[in-house]
Amino acid sequence: MEYKILFTKQAAKDVKLLTDNEKKKLKAILTEIIASNPYQGKKLVGELKGNYSYRLNIKDRIIYSIDEKTKTVFIKRTRTHYGK
């Protein structure tokens, strides 16, 4: 079953800062991987516990949470979560 993908305001802002190639890669990851099986991402701990991470490029990661009840993935960030 495909999961619905929604972006937070912060994630939408992050997408605007990505290059065209990064946007293409993001779209491919979201549609081909995360929408079909969001649990493929790395389960996060600490402050980000309850969220998952999937690598976009060498420094940026897609941070998201999953609502299993509504089959929705909430994209929270699409850029680095290392303080930038």
C-alpha positions in Angstrom: 0.0 0.0 0.0 1.3 3.4 -0.9 1.7 6.0 1.9 0.5 9.6 1.4 3.4 12.1 1.6 2.9 15.5 3.3 5.5 18.3 3.8 5.7 20.5 6.9 6.3 24.2 6.3 10.0 23.8 7.3 10.4 20.9 4.8 8.8 23.0 2.0 11.3 25.8 2.8 14.1 23.3 2.7 13.1 22.0 -0.8 13.4 25.5 -2.2 17.1 25.5 -1.2 17.9 22.3 -3.0 19.5 22.2 -6.4 17.5 20.9 -9.4 19.4 17.5 -9.2 18.7 17.2 -5.5 15.0 17.9 -6.1 14.9 15.1 -8.7 16.6 12.7 -6.3 14.2 13.7 -3.5 11.2 13.1 -5.7 12.6 9.7 -6.7 13.3 8.7 -3.1 9.9 9.8 -1.9 7.9 8.1 -4.7 9.9 4.9 -5.2 11.1 4.2 -1.7 9.5 6.0 1.1 5.9 6.0 -0.2 6.0 2.2 -0.7 7.9 1.3 2.5 8.8 4.2 4.8 10.4 1.8 7.3 13.4 1.5 5.0 14.8 4.7 6.6 17.0 4.7 9.7 15.1 4.9 13.0 16.4 8.0 14.9 17.2 8.3 18.6 17.7 11.2 21.0 15.9 14.4 20.3 14.6 13.0 17.0 13.3 9.8 18.5 10.1 8.7 16.7 11.4 9.9 13.4 13.2 8.3 10.5 16.0 9.4 8.3 16.9 8.7 4.7 20.1 10.0 3.0 19.5 12.5 0.3 23.2 13.3 -0.4 26.5 13.3 1.6 25.3 16.0 4.0 21.6 16.2 3.8 19.0 13.8 5.0 15.2 13.5 4.7 13.7 13.5 8.2 10.2 12.1 8.5 7.6 10.5 10.7 5.0 7.9 9.9 1.4 7.9 10.9 0.4 4.3 10.4 -3.2 4.9 11.2 -3.7 7.2 8.2 -0.9 5.7 6.1 0.8 9.2 5.9 4.4 10.1 5.9 5.2 13.6 7.2 8.4 15.1 5.7 9.9 17.3 8.4 13.2 18.3 6.9 14.9 17.7 3.6 18.2 19.3 4.5 20.8 18.5 7.1 19.7 17.9 10.7 23.3 18.7 11.9 22.5 22.2 13.1 22.2 24.0 9.7 
